[in-house]
Amino acid sequence: MLPCGTRSFHYEEDIAIVRTRAQWGMLIAFLIILFTLPLYGNVYILSILSMAAIVLIAVQGLNLLTGYCGQLSVGQAAFVGVGAYITAILTTRFGVPWLAALISAGLGAGLVGIIFGLPALKIKGFYLAMTTLAAQFILDWCFLHLREWTGGVSGLGVDNASIGGIVFASEQSKYYLIMIITFVMVFFAKNIARTRVGRAFVAIKDNDLAANVMGINLRFYKLLAFFLCCGFAGVAGSLLAQYMNLVNPAQFSLGDSILYLGMLVVGGMGSITGGIFGTVFFQLLSTLTLVLSPLLYAVFPGLGMVASSAMTVFFYAIIIMLFLIFEPRGINHVWLAFKGSYRLYPFAYQ
Amino acid sequence: MTNVISMIVSGVLTGGVYSLVGMGIVLIYKATGVINFAQGAMLMLAALVGYGLVIILPSPWVAILLTLIIFGFVGYLAERFCLRPLIGQPLLSSVVVTLALSWLIEGIFVMGSGSGGERGYPPLLPTGSLEVGNITLSMSNLVNFAIAIVLFLAFTALFRYSKMGLAMRAVAEDHEVSQSLGISVKSVFSQVWIISMIAAAVSGILIGSATCVSVGLQGLGWKGLIVVIVGGLNSIIGCIVAGPLIGILESFAGVYVDPLVGGGMKETVPFILMLLVMIFRPYGLFGLKRIERV
């Protein structure tokens, strides 16, 4: 819903991401704040935002596959792991420059995704969820047991990223690197979503038989959806590897896959902004739980240290279930309803 | 040769327990069309609750009965508050809700058991081993298998001969037609979830007492799902056949494949089998051809 009085006379205006001058103003202000944050923000906030940005890339990939194309995937964390391990192996073992490792991680994870997406050509719905679950477990096994490559349980250490001669070692420089790449990837996702490919995805989600009849090549677009989703996951994994300076299998478990899916559902499935809402919401939630845990220790002294991570899991799961029960279209729907209400107030003309 | 036979036999016995877990999932699917990803987590929690009650109460049988009642109630709660609001919504919602439920229960388990560590049950059922010919059978596995068979017969009898089972099958076919015939779809859903959770509780207590109570019990839920896919989502017979099949495959993989690749194959080989079954025969060994293919 556009602001009152805004008309679109050309296709480019219609599909523009930033439509009015006010929106341009807000976007530029937001970008200025985001990119000057390291100058006055403390390291803790930078680290929260960096992690949120990395997770955002993975969630947007999942959004393209599950939100737009309707192919359920419960294995996203494993593909993030694939990207992370590819980057780690390429940079430490073969000395490949980091940018090339990033691109290879994306492409490599995408190819692995295509392999696990092949059953999607024949089966749908729950069976596809089971295939991706199998992918999660099989890849987990690969991370743990292909020890000469992946270092087994202890994982691999990763050097800091370096592009040209610049080494990204400090928290601030990593923040800039991550933010720029996240911006590019989210813009990429938005572009995929609003053009031909995105429309084909949505058509496949609504009714794939009808989409096939209309001339959309199902095999190509389904495999493309898997490739894009896992490519995004690979890029996220690559950034994670250089951010944490470590990759090990515990970072890519089934719980993380469920978390990404939960972020998607809570934020709002079929939209890029929904993915952003979901990721930011869950980051805030985890920060809140960290703050609340000491209070809980005061009230329940019997709980052990492990309880704080279990408490986070508990809250995440409760929130996901509450959103599914009461607002299945997610935060994005609430936001759109609010936007519609203030744009139409007090007169309903358009 | 006796080695192979003993592997087959032990595989069949452990597979019996997988069938038990799978039967709970098949029950829920047959009546409601929802796949319960939370079955493994439920059985893990049942093992913990059973352990807690067995320690507190004087008689272990009272504790077990109380656990079953509690989990029947938990099943009712899960159905009423998590699944019923989602009727009519696309598949993704119910998948994510059951996944979130399994995650939630895992969190509750870790919080409830303190360090999330492993507990051993006081021995409730006969333990030890039995010698048949040259093969050593574990007594607890035999008992589990026997209970699985008994439950299988009970469930088949339920579905085929009782009015409640008939109502469940009708609801599985078509909700509107069942309602027009006077069957309360809501109460059928509740009944099915209660029965399935009781089955989960039984398997949890059995496995928890045979091995130990730990977070790893969740893996049985995934094995149960694999059994259900390989056997066919709609069929209880498929469940009872696929369970031992997966058990046998696991024991062979453990003995022959593990040394080649360094371990961990026991968990992965069932998933690989599931992938193959899904590619070549998506509706499972005994399932009905209702899967939409593209």
Interface residues (C-beta under 8 A of the other chain):
Chain A: T66 G70 L72 V74 L118 P119 L121 K122 I123 K124 G125 F126 Y127 A129 M130 T131 L133 A134 F137 I138 W141 L144 H145 R147 D208 L209 N212 L218 G255 I258 L261 G262 V265 M269 G302 L303 G304 V306 A307 S309 A310 M311 V313 F314 Y316 A317 I318 I320 M321 L324 I325 F326 P328
Chain B: I35 F81 C82 P85 L86 Q89 L91 L92 S93 V95 V96 V97 L99 A100 L101 W103 L104 E106 G107 I108 V110 M111 G114 S115 G116 W222 L225 I229 V261 G262 G263 G264 M265 E267 T268 F271 I272 M274 L275 M278 I279 P282 I291 E292 R293 V294
